[in-house]
Amino acid sequence: RDPSKKDRIQYLQDKADESKGTIRFFAGDLLKEGSFDEAAKGCAVIFHTASPFAMSVKDADEDLLKPAVKGTENVLTTANKTPSVKRVVLTSSCAAIYNHACDLDDIPDGVWTEEVWNRTSTRLDNPYSLSKTMAEQKAWVVAGSQCQWKLVVINPGFIMGPGLKVHPSSESVHFAKQLLGMGSSLPAFPLPIVDVRDVADAHIAAAFIPEAAGRHITNGFNTDMVEVAQTIVKNAKEAPLPKITLWALAPLIGMTRNFVSKELGYKMNFDNSKAKNELGIDFYPLEKTMRDMHQQLVDNKAI
């Protein structure tokens, strides 16, 4: 956030005015060394949540990989220079655990756990997932080189639900609009979905529960596009298109054939027991997540 643009941060100030404590705003640049030094002074905990999230980019290195990896390195360098910092909470992603749903076939017991890493994303195949994987790996390397602070990682699924403010350009809002615009017949692409409120709670727990350690799969539901749509789209059902037909049509409807072949017909299966047991997360029901988000979009005339 640029604190000079008051209109873009006012909603955060308004929320802070309703809450205990105070809020301060600082300018920051993920690619500028020392950019977060002033903001970190006197802090015991740093939350590093910023990383570009875009599924379609022109230059994977400049748009995703560089800000994700270099940004993480810069933030953690600041942590190293700030004696008061005792813990860093990093927002990673389930994308750092898997690339495509078909990857599950190669996982022991057919369950994604915190021990699994995404080993197959490339600059051409899911560069966003590659950026999250590389950024988290960089974080663990830096964390392992010092003993001043402890690293705790949150690995969310695809984040949905009502935010403090509707951001029309966000991928979650785009996805919700996509569901509403696709009609009642949809392909059953698998999805890991989590409520934004659960993700926020997980970050706070990771920061202040002394025993919190390691990675935490923060995924509320192993679901698919049809099940998600059924919460907000009347009579939503699976499209009666054979996979081979959708594969053939993929380029005409904004998908790649690689995506269709590696996603459709497979299932999500993330184990979120660590987030439940160690962070105390009681995940929101999928229906409430989607309906609350839908209502927020309606109330703000975003749909």
N, C-alpha and C positions, 0 to 999 in steps of 0.2 A: 504494500500500500504506500502511496505517496501522500504523506500527511498534509501537503500543501493543497491537495484536492479535497477540501472539506466535505463536499457533497458525497464523495465516495466512502467516507469513513463515518459520516454522521450517525448512521444506524448503529454502529458499534459504540459510539459515544452515548447514544440514547440508552442502549442496553446497559452500559456501565453505570449510567446515572441512576438506573433502577436497582442496581445491585450493590453489594458491599464492596469495599475496596476502591481502587482507582485504576484508571487505564491511561497509558501513555503511548504515543505513536512516534515511530522512528522511520526514516527513509531507509530502504535496504535494497541491495542489488546482489542477487545470487552469484554473479560472476565477478564481483569486486571484492578483493581481499580486504579484510578489516571492516567491511560494510556493517557488520552486526556487533562490533566491539562495544560501541556506546550503549546500545540497547541491552547488552548482556551484563553490564556492570552491576554488581551486587545481587545478581540472580542466583538462586540455588538450582533452578530447573530451567532447561531450554527445551521448548517444543519445536522441532523442525518439521513443519507440515508442508512447506512450499515446494512444489515440483510441477512443471507443466503437464497437464493432462489433455492430450489431444490424440484422437485416433487417426487423423489424417494430417500429415505435415509435408512440407516441400523438401526440407532438409533435416533428416533424422538427427544428425550430429549437432547442428546448431539449434534446432528447435526443441529437442528432447534430451539427448544424451549429455551434452555439455552443461546445460543449466542444472540437470539432475545430479550429476556426479560432482562437478566442480562446486555447485552450490552446497552440496552436503559436506564436501571437504572444507569449504570456507566457514561454514557454521561450526563445524567441529574443531577447526583451528581456533576459532574464537573461544569455544569452550575450554580448550587447553590453556588459553591465555588468561582465563578468568578464574581466579582461585576460589571464588564463592560457588561455582557450579559443581554440583554433586551428582546430577542426573541429567541425561538427555533422553527425551522421548522422540523417536523418529517415526513419522508416518510412512510406512512402506506400502505394500499392497499384496493381495493374493496373486497379482501378476508377477511377483517375484518368486512365486511358488510353482506356477504353471503357465504354459504358453497357450495351448489349445486343449479343449476337453478330451480329445483323443489321447493326450499324454497319460491319462489315468490308467490306460491299459498296461502301461509299463511300470506302474507304481505298486510296490508290495502291498498286499491286502486290499488294493483298490481304494485307498483312502489318502487324501492329501493331508499331511501333518506339517508341523513346524520344521521337521527335519528335512523336508523336501525343498529343492531349489529348482527354479526355472533354468533349464540347460539348453533350450532349443530356440529361444527368440533371437532374431537377428535384426539388422538395420532394415531389411526388406520384409521381414515377417514379424509383425507386432513390435515395432521399434519402441513404443511406449512401455511395453512389458520389459523389454531389454533395459530401458532407462531406469526403471524401478529396481530391477535386479542388480544392475551395476552400482546404483546409488547405495542400496542397502549393503552390498558387499564392501563398498568403500567405507561405510560407517563402521562395520565390524572390524575392518583392518585398523582404522584410526583408534577405535575404542580399545583394541587389544594392545596398542602401543603405549598406553598410559594407565595410571591407577588412581587418578584424581576423581573421575566421575564414572557412573554406571550407565550403560546403554540399555534401554528397553524399547522394543520395536512393536508397533501395531501394524498388522497386515489385513486391512479391510478388503471386503469384496466390493462390488460396484455399489457406491453409496447413493441411496435414494432417501426420500423423506423430506419434511419441511425444514428449510434453513431459517436463519435469522432474517434473511432477505432473499427474494427471488433474483437470481442472476441469469438473465435470458440466454447468455452465451455458454452457460455451463453444459457439460456433457450429460448430466443427469436430467436437466430440464429438456434438453434436446431429445433424450431417450423417451421421456414421458410424452412429449408431443408426438414423437414417432409412433408410439403405441396407439395414441388416440387417432392418428391419421391413417393407420393401416387397415382400418375396418375390423370386422369380427373374425377374419380368417388369417392366422399368423403361423409362421414356421416356429417349431419348438426348439429354438436355439437355447442351450443351457446357460444359466447365469448364476453367479454367486451374488446375492443381494444382502445389503445390511442397511439398517436405519442410521441416518446421520446422528441421531441422538445417542444411539448405542456407541458409535465411534467416538463421540465427544466424551462419554462416560469412561470409555476404555482408556483414553488418553489421560484423564485425570487420575484414574486408578493406577495406571502405569507410572505416573509421576510420584504418587504419594503412598502407595502400598510398599513398605520396605522390602518385602520378599519378591516383588515383581522382578522378573528377569527373562531375558531372551526374547524370542519372537512370540507373537500372539495372533493366531488366525481369528479375525474379527468378522465373521461372516454369519449372518442370521439365517440364511436360507440357501439350500442347494435346490435351485428352482430352474424354471425356463421361461422364455418369453410369453408363452401362452398362459401359464399360471399367473404370471405377473399381470398380464393384460386383463385377466378375468376379474381382477379386483376393481378395475375402473372402466372397463369396456363391456357394455352389455352384450351377452351372448358370444363372447370371444371363444374361439375354438381353434384347434390345430388345422392348418391349411392342408387340404387333401392332396398336396402335390408330392409325388415321389421325389426322393432325394436327388435322383439323377436329373429330374426336370428342373429343380431349383438350381442345381449345379450348372446346367446349361444356360439358364436365364440370369445367373448371378451378375455378369458384367452389365446387364441392362437395367438392373435394379439397385446399383450402387454397392454391390458386394464383390468379393473375389471368389473364384472357384476354390482356391486353397482354403479359404475360411469355411465355406460350405462343407467341403469334404472332411475337414478336421473338427467341425463343431456339431453339425446336425446328426442326430441319432445317438449322441453320447450324453452322459449324465455328469452333473456336478457331484462331488462327494468330499467336502471339506470337513475336517474334524475341528469343531470350535470349543471343545471341552476345556481347553486350557484357559480361554478367555472367560468362560463361565466360572470355572473353579478358582482360578487365581486372581482374576480381576473382578469377579462378582457380577458379570454382565448377564442380565436377564433380557434376552433379545425381544424387541417389539415384534408382534405378529405381522406377517407380510401385508395382510389386508389393511391394517392400521397405518403402516408405513406409506403405502401407496395412496390410500384415501386421504390421509392428512396432507400429503404432498399435492394431490389433485385439488383439494379444497383451497390450498394456499395459492396455487396457480390461478384458480377461478377468481378468488378474492382479489388478486392483484392484476386481473385482466390479462394474464400472460397466455391464456388459451381462450 
